[in-house]
Amino acid sequence: MRPDLDDLARLDRQLDADSERPLRQLAARDREIGRGLDRGSSQTRLLAWLDRVDSGAGRRPRLEAIAASITLWLGVAGLLSGISVMSGLLLVGRQQPVNVLLFLALFIGTQLLLLLLTLAVGIGVTRGSALHLPFENLNPVRLLWQKALARLSGALGQRHFAVIGRLALLRWGQLFGVWFNLGAAAAFMTILLVTDRSFGWSSTLDISDGAVWRLTQLLSAPWSAWLPAAATSPDLVAATRFHALQVVFDAGQSASMRGWWPFLFMSMVCYGLLPRFVLWSVFRWQYRRRLRLAFTRFPGVSLVLGRIDSPSVATQGEAGGNHPQTAGYADIGLLPADRRFSVLLDWAGAFAGSSADTGRFAMEAGNTLKAGLDLEADRQLLQRLNRERPASILIAVKSWEPPLSDLGDFIRGLDTGGDCFLLLLPLRGGGISVAERQDWQHFAARFPHRHLTVLAGEAGPPRSGADA
Amino acid sequence: MTTPRFAVVGHPNKGKSSIVATLAQDDSVYIDRLSGTTRTARRYPMRVDDEVLYELIDTPGFQRARAALAWLEQHCDDVSRRPKAVADFCRQHHGDKDFFNECELLQPLVEGAGIIYVVDGSRPYGPEYMAEMEILRWTGRPSLALINPIDNDAYVADWENALGQYFKTVRVFNAHWAEFDKRIDLLRVFGQLHPAWQAPLDKAVACLLGERKRQRQQAGELITELLAGVLRHRESQRVPSGVATEPVKKLLAKKFEAALRKREQQCRRRIEEIYSYYQLQTREAALDIDDADLFDQQTWYLFGLTRTQLVLAAAGAGASAGFLVDAAVGGHSLLGGTILGGLAGGYGGWHFSDEIAKFSIKGLPTGGQTLSFGPVSHPNFPFVVLGRALRHHRLICNRTHAVREPLAIDDNKPLAGFSARDRTSLAGLFRDLGKYAPDSARFNKARTALRELVTTQLGSRVRAGQGQ
């Protein structure tokens, strides 16, 4: 029945592997799987998802096989133990009848004590705070099982699956008990059939017949009403009392002594076999339930279910994208105080946005010209400049705006033979940022065939640059 | 129905890519302070499973707007044929390197995309923008202008006046500081640009809101698992008898710290991925484990038994031997052999346990020390971990994908902002998470409660942190 331990181990392994993968890859994969799944419980969908992502290419955990082996061997061991103990009790010392009180102490009293202990541990386990017994580490089944469980999550396994692991042990304990009682009951009936074994009672304590009868009456209360033949009577109790050193019994007493067996058999069934079976069923159910819960509540499972069930929402860009440019940078200098320029071009109204004064740059009166506004006017200006061939041209640009190919086309069109300078004007109230300088230096580097110098109009305080 | 498309266009270096990165939640978009880094158009479809609800297109900036407008005016004198003229321009200049940028940005508009025109509110309006806006008007496409105040909002009012003459809708949108709600509002505005776009954009908004809720739940789940993990984490090492323990203690402490740090970092990376941050750089202070008394030291004997188990085992062996003596004398010793044997065995086990630990069998030591480090017992520790996780989440949520600065988380302060009642609840939940087995009902109950509390906090803290 799934999910089983192997599923849990596979889930653990898969989630561990997924933790190293990018989330968007997982989201795409899981949604793709989720869309192909039928609606159903979280457990069903999770199992189907697990079967798809973990197709068994990896090593199978084989925990279920180990658990099945433990179940088989414990069943066999329980059966053989029951047969052995019962045979030992019935067949040793045949000159005397089997002491009923010893029988009850062994097969009922001891088992009831163990049952109480099991119940205490079981309740603790289901509540989450397991009662640890001081000698439990000596249990070979526990050692074997812990080793197997450690495979679930490596070092984490034993602690992480503490309840499941202990419920498995409790279930196996009861399974052993069921088979022990079955073996004992079978041996009991077989020996009675093939031998003339009889029962009596004897005690070194001062116990009266009435006390024994009341004890047996109490024990047979569950079945005495509907199976009176399996109940005891005061006569039977009185007739079957014997002494430790007594070896000779009369015929009547011997006949009476056979009368104990229905009561003893029912006692074994009612106080040995039945409680064991009930506890085994309860622990088995609890174990399955916990396994299912552990599967659906495993750390990370809700994220998987979210990816399976929720629509995949992606807003990111398609493959490709832009990358940094690798072109070089031209040098940049400060405007020399004594430098004279033949022509000053105010490109795209650069002075209007800057606090810089045109009078500071153009030394020859009337040579401050506007450019970068009207394309046709720029063409005519180019023709004029190329005709007049001024010795030096200073183009004042807005440092806060990026250089455009529009300006590049104008500079390429200049054929004056003189020097050309780009003057970066700062925005009114600010300076020129490093990024802005670099931007213009980068622009100037695109004109290797002509001498284009970048000048910073004013040092000013550097401003933070703009993003692309 | 055709998918709504929105081409983000404008002057170079005005934050087009930043706006796309923010709206598409894509930190792979290349953003630089230098202009012209976007050289080709890139598409950012919003996919919900297989359905594309809308598409953003990042485009390079205008480079020769005046020349392009001149071409258009030269080839079209009929106002009704202007959109066709733009299409003719793209067709005719396809592959022309002079108008490569113009073709890249106009082609999506020719194909039916809406216009998102972006300007920088921290730089003044200039005449060079007129040609761009005029070309966009020629396309006849629904349009929206976004003022992106990159450095400051000094010129936002001027821009609103200028853009209002060309665009019906003008919005201020800071790509670096826009909260999630503002991004959603902007998408709603996109939907209002054309009647046919309303429905898909409304659906997209609903999907993004749902996705946001899921993201928060997933983050809550991850933070809860982190806490559950660190509260139980322990590093153990068995040290054979005779080996110095101090170096092992140091190693264990280092391993412990490294393991907790790894858990926290894994959680953070996953949360970043949940919010689509794949290239985020972080600058964070290491988790401070200020708890010196985390060592536990237990002596072990005979391959792992504790002293109690060893004594019990020895007592059991002694009792078994004594029982054989009792059996040999026919029970006349009144179980004296069993009792004496048990006592002798138990005493021997207790008295010689240290000697037993020094034995070795075929080179394997039979005893030694089990050193363990953790879990952290300081009651403030989980509050510190939770505080760091919540702070990290808030920074991630309030960040946009256009920001390229490293994420700085540089404090180790305990959690603030929780009410006294919540703190008490949290302390109880932390205690249960550390105490009960992870597959127990109590643990799951505590985990579920913690997840709900954390998820609620994530929502409120994101809201509280907005605008910071």
Chai-1 contact restraints between the chains, C-beta under 6 A:
chainA,res_idxA,chainB,res_idxB,connection_type,confidence,min_distance_angstrom,max_distance_angstrom,comment,restraint_id
A,L23,B,E273,contact,1.0,0.0,6.0,A-B,restraint_1
A,G128,B,Y436,contact,1.0,0.0,6.0,A-B,restraint_2
A,G128,B,A437,contact,1.0,0.0,6.0,A-B,restraint_3
A,G128,B,S440,contact,1.0,0.0,6.0,A-B,restraint_4
A,G128,B,A441,contact,1.0,0.0,6.0,A-B,restraint_5
A,G128,B,R442,contact,1.0,0.0,6.0,A-B,restraint_6
A,G128,B,F443,contact,1.0,0.0,6.0,A-B,restraint_7
A,P134,B,T308,contact,1.0,0.0,6.0,A-B,restraint_8
A,F135,B,L312,contact,1.0,0.0,6.0,A-B,restraint_9
A,N137,B,Q309,contact,1.0,0.0,6.0,A-B,restraint_10
A,L138,B,A313,contact,1.0,0.0,6.0,A-B,restraint_11
A,H160,B,P438,contact,1.0,0.0,6.0,A-B,restraint_12
A,F161,B,D439,contact,1.0,0.0,6.0,A-B,restraint_13
A,A162,B,A437,contact,1.0,0.0,6.0,A-B,restraint_14
A,V163,B,A437,contact,1.0,0.0,6.0,A-B,restraint_15
A,V163,B,D439,contact,1.0,0.0,6.0,A-B,restraint_16
A,V163,B,S440,contact,1.0,0.0,6.0,A-B,restraint_17
A,I164,B,D439,contact,1.0,0.0,6.0,A-B,restraint_18
A,A294,B,D439,contact,1.0,0.0,6.0,A-B,restraint_19
A,R297,B,N444,contact,1.0,0.0,6.0,A-B,restraint_20
A,P299,B,E225,contact,1.0,0.0,6.0,A-B,restraint_21
A,S302,B,E221,contact,1.0,0.0,6.0,A-B,restraint_22
A,L303,B,Q218,contact,1.0,0.0,6.0,A-B,restraint_23
A,G306,B,R214,contact,1.0,0.0,6.0,A-B,restraint_24
A,S310,B,R214,contact,1.0,0.0,6.0,A-B,restraint_25
A,P311,B,V48,contact,1.0,0.0,6.0,A-B,restraint_26
A,P311,B,D49,contact,1.0,0.0,6.0,A-B,restraint_27
A,S312,B,D49,contact,1.0,0.0,6.0,A-B,restraint_28
A,V313,B,V48,contact,1.0,0.0,6.0,A-B,restraint_29
A,V313,B,C207,contact,1.0,0.0,6.0,A-B,restraint_30
A,V313,B,E211,contact,1.0,0.0,6.0,A-B,restraint_31
A,A314,B,R47,contact,1.0,0.0,6.0,A-B,restraint_32
A,T315,B,A24,contact,1.0,0.0,6.0,A-B,restraint_33
A,T315,B,Q25,contact,1.0,0.0,6.0,A-B,restraint_34
A,T315,B,M46,contact,1.0,0.0,6.0,A-B,restraint_35
A,Q316,B,A24,contact,1.0,0.0,6.0,A-B,restraint_36
A,Q316,B,D26,contact,1.0,0.0,6.0,A-B,restraint_37
A,G317,B,D26,contact,1.0,0.0,6.0,A-B,restraint_38
A,G317,B,R42,contact,1.0,0.0,6.0,A-B,restraint_39
A,G317,B,Y44,contact,1.0,0.0,6.0,A-B,restraint_40
A,E318,B,R43,contact,1.0,0.0,6.0,A-B,restraint_41
A,G320,B,R42,contact,1.0,0.0,6.0,A-B,restraint_42
A,G321,B,Y30,contact,1.0,0.0,6.0,A-B,restraint_43
A,G321,B,R42,contact,1.0,0.0,6.0,A-B,restraint_44
A,N322,B,Y30,contact,1.0,0.0,6.0,A-B,restraint_45
A,N322,B,T37,contact,1.0,0.0,6.0,A-B,restraint_46
A,N322,B,T38,contact,1.0,0.0,6.0,A-B,restraint_47
A,N322,B,R39,contact,1.0,0.0,6.0,A-B,restraint_48
A,A348,B,G126,contact,1.0,0.0,6.0,A-B,restraint_49
A,A348,B,E128,contact,1.0,0.0,6.0,A-B,restraint_50
A,G349,B,P127,contact,1.0,0.0,6.0,A-B,restraint_51
A,G353,B,P124,contact,1.0,0.0,6.0,A-B,restraint_52
A,L373,B,P127,contact,1.0,0.0,6.0,A-B,restraint_53
A,L375,B,R66,contact,1.0,0.0,6.0,A-B,restraint_54
A,L375,B,A70,contact,1.0,0.0,6.0,A-B,restraint_55
A,W400,B,R123,contact,1.0,0.0,6.0,A-B,restraint_56
A,P402,B,P12,contact,1.0,0.0,6.0,A-B,restraint_57
A,P402,B,N13,contact,1.0,0.0,6.0,A-B,restraint_58
A,P402,B,S35,contact,1.0,0.0,6.0,A-B,restraint_59
A,L404,B,Q63,contact,1.0,0.0,6.0,A-B,restraint_60
A,S405,B,Q63,contact,1.0,0.0,6.0,A-B,restraint_61
A,S405,B,R64,contact,1.0,0.0,6.0,A-B,restraint_62
A,D406,B,R64,contact,1.0,0.0,6.0,A-B,restraint_63
A,D406,B,R66,contact,1.0,0.0,6.0,A-B,restraint_64
A,A435,B,R33,contact,1.0,0.0,6.0,A-B,restraint_65
A,D439,B,L34,contact,1.0,0.0,6.0,A-B,restraint_66
A,D439,B,S35,contact,1.0,0.0,6.0,A-B,restraint_67
A,S464,B,D151,contact,1.0,0.0,6.0,A-B,restraint_68
A,G465,B,R33,contact,1.0,0.0,6.0,A-B,restraint_69
A,A466,B,N13,contact,1.0,0.0,6.0,A-B,restraint_70
A,A466,B,I150,contact,1.0,0.0,6.0,A-B,restraint_71
A,D467,B,G15,contact,1.0,0.0,6.0,A-B,restraint_72
A,D467,B,S18,contact,1.0,0.0,6.0,A-B,restraint_73
A,D467,B,I31,contact,1.0,0.0,6.0,A-B,restraint_74
A,D467,B,R33,contact,1.0,0.0,6.0,A-B,restraint_75
A,A468,B,N13,contact,1.0,0.0,6.0,A-B,restraint_76
A,A468,B,S17,contact,1.0,0.0,6.0,A-B,restraint_77
A,A468,B,I31,contact,1.0,0.0,6.0,A-B,restraint_78
A,A468,B,D32,contact,1.0,0.0,6.0,A-B,restraint_79
A,A468,B,T37,contact,1.0,0.0,6.0,A-B,restraint_80
